Amino acid sequence: MSLYDDAVLVLKEYGDQEELRQVYLEHLETHPDGLWKACADGHITASALVLDPVRGRVLLTLHRKLRMWLQMGGHCEPGDATLAAAALREGAEESGIPGLTLLPGGPVRLDRHHTPCAWHLDVQYAALAPAGAVEAISDESLDLRWFAYDEVADVADESVVRLVAATRARV
């Protein structure tokens, strides 16, 4: 199965945010290249909120280009077999934490937002950090920091706050 086929399947099976889900599916239907950064009309991205439920906290990155506290995530790459694999790869690369595992049940949320390169149609997953995980800042980050659930609203925008709430509801 191709990454494109996986993305369509994941979105068809996603049971929430019906209107936005349809936007994503229509985008892929009209843009066979809609998973790739080169698609100027926008592209599917994958992200992972790194979670430490034992300590009640999430790891956010201060994004180098956007200068915002966000979950880990970014563009799909040719080596990604699935959207889940892309989210897990992005989570590990940007957090520096090996051994992340995605929460079961597929994506937690969808979020469409404009970035300097194009519209991002983000498929958002949540990843559990292993016990004793130590983060390491990547080239894409200015900083990495753990935030208690109730601190996220003080540092991040509403999309991240909604993602944290949806993730907590699933855990």
N, C-alpha and C positions, 0 to 999 in steps of 0.2 A: 504494500500500500504506500502511496506517495504521501509526502507531507501535505500536499493540497487535499488529497482524499481524506486524510486524517482530520484536517481542519474542518472540512465540511461535515464529517461524521460527528466530531466533537460538538460543533455548533448545533447540528440537528438534534443531538441528544441533550443539550443543555436546556434545563427546564425552567428557566427564569428569564426576566428582562426580555420579553417576547419581541417588542418593537425593535430594540437594539440588536437582538439576535438576528432578526430579519435583515437589518441594515448590513450586518457582517456577511450573511449568506448572499445577499444581492451583490455586494461588493465582489465577492469571490466569483460569482456567476458572470459578472461583466468584466472582470479583470483576472484572466488566467495567471497573471504575474502578481496578484494581490497579496502574496505572502512576502514579497521581497522589497527591500528598501528602494529599489529602482522604480517602483510603481509610484509615480508622482501624484496620483489621485488618492493615495493613502495605502497603508499596508497593515496586515495583521502582525501584531507583536505578541510576545509572551512574557509574562512576569511571574515572580514568586515572592510572596510575603514570607519572610523567614520568621519563624515563630518559636518561642521557648515557653510552652504552656506551663511548665513546672514553676517558672519564675514570673509568669504573667507579663511577658514582654515580647516586643517585636524588634527586629533589626532593620533600621532604615539607612539608606545611603544619601548623603548630600551630593546630588548629581552635579558633576563638574560643569556641564554645559547649561543646565536649566537652573542651577543654584536653588534647588528645592529638595526637601526631604521626601524620598520616595521609596517604594519597594524596589527590589532588584528586578531588572527586566530589560528587554530590548528586542532587537531585530532577530528574525529567524535566519538561520544559516543553512547552506546546502547540506551539511552533515546531520542536521536535525531530522530524525525519523518521524517525530510526532511533536505536536504543540506542547505536550507535557514534558518531553525531553528537552525542548527549547527552553521552557521555563526553568527546569531543573539545572540546565547548563548555565543559564544566566544567573540563577541564584547562587550557584557555586562559584562562578567566576567573579561576580561582584562582591560577594560576602567573604570569599576566601575560605569558606567552610566546606570541607569535604564531608560526604556522608549525609547530605540532606535527603529527606524523603518527602515526597508530596503527600498531602492529605488525600485519602481516597475520595472518590466521588466526582472527579473531574474538576473543571474550573469552579472557582468560588464566585466570581463576578466577571462582567464585561465592563470596559470603560473606554469610551471614544474621546480622544482629546487631540488638540492640535499642537504640534511641535515645530521647531524650526525646519525640519526636513519634510514634513507632510502630516496628514491626519494619521494618528495611530489608533488602530482598532485593537485594543489590548485585551487579551484573554488572560485573566488573572487567576493564578493558582496560589496555594499556600503550602509552604514547606516547613517541616519540623526539623529543628536543629538537633543534632545528637547531644547527649549529655556531655558537658565540659567543652562545648564548642568554643573555639577562639576565632574571632573574625580577623580579616586582614584586608586593608584598603587596596582597591585595584586602581588602575590608571583612570578609570571612569568616575572615580569618587574624589571628592574633597575631604570627606569624613564618613565614618560609619559609627553608628551609635545605637545601643539598645535603649528602647523607650518602654516604660510601663504602658499598658493599654490606655490608661486614662491620661497619659501625657501626649499622646499622638495628636489630638486636636489642637494642642498648643503649638505644634511645630509643622504640621503637614496640612495639605489642602483636603477638601471634602472627599475627593476620590479615595485618598488613602484612609481616611476615617471610615468611609463606607466599607472599604475592603477589610479593615480590621474588625469591624462589627460583624460582617458576614462570616469572616473566618472564625471568630469567637463563637458564633451561633452554631457553626458546624462542629467545632471541637467540643 
